[in-house]
Amino acid sequence: TPHNGKRETFGRLIALLDPSAIPDPAFKEYDKDDIKNFFLMRFKEDIREEAGKMLAPRIVIPTADTAIPATDEEEIVFEELAALRSALIKDRDRPENKKRQSHLLLYGLYKMFLSSPEACLKTVENRIEKIKENDVDSYEYEQLEVIANVLSNQKIENSSRFAVLKKQFKDIGWNGKTNSPRILIFTEYRKTQEVLASAVAPDFQLKYSD
């Protein structure tokens, strides 16, 4: 059963099978002996024979086939994110826990921007609102305002990644019609899921509404 990887989440799944298996009410304190009777780890090779044709062979796509130069607008965002990173590194007076939080945020912004400009913008705007409440004079606030302004003019349908995605659709014979192969896309962020669906629809003559 998929879960988010947290110890307590897995503990709760075990508790569904046997509430007494993990005595810790927070589901954090347990070891492998407590749960060894409740799960079995199996890999693809373990079930390949019984799965048969249901388990399709993995196709590894060369990196070069999915690489594309960033647009000029995307390069600007990368430059601004790099500027924020440099400022965070130079801030030696900031408490260690605050530094760690900021670096985690920055890493998340890189990931979100690679997912979609809209997902990144949403998080940047939320962060700006939080800083407004606590430290409006922060250099982070000024830098994030610049990033938000740059992101506000970008859309996923104009991104380099979306161009690659459409090419991959066509390469595998997907055109949006009922006889197209089935495709599953993991977006990681809900905002990307929303804007991706609305961007794909007009390009492939699909009906879509929020």
C-alpha angles and dihedrals in degrees: 000000000000118000138163095268096251118137094230092050091056089045091056091052090054090048089059087063096042121001091199095055094087114037094189107098089210091054091227105103110071139103137213093273091060093057105026093107094054108057143036123200113219129174130209092262089056093060102029094104096050094039093053114167091000088075105065119203115262115252115206112209115211112246091236090063092060099037123103133165115261117250120249089255092052091050089057091056091049089051092051092048089050090051090053090049091052091051092051092050092051093050097094094158095063117104113261094243091053091048091052092049091050094049091049089051091050092050088050092051091054090051093046093049090052086052096048139319089238094057091049093047092051092055093044091052091049090050092049091053090051093050091048089062095050115018116007091166092061117124085225089064092054093046093048090051089057092048092048091051091052093046094049090072095051129087131187093239089063095046126110091234092057090053089054091048093053090049090052090050091056094043091059093042099255114149102155096261123126093256093055118114115266115259130194118197123193108207099171091207125071093215090057090050090055098047093040092056092049091048096048095047101069093040091058099032094250127154112241136161134173 
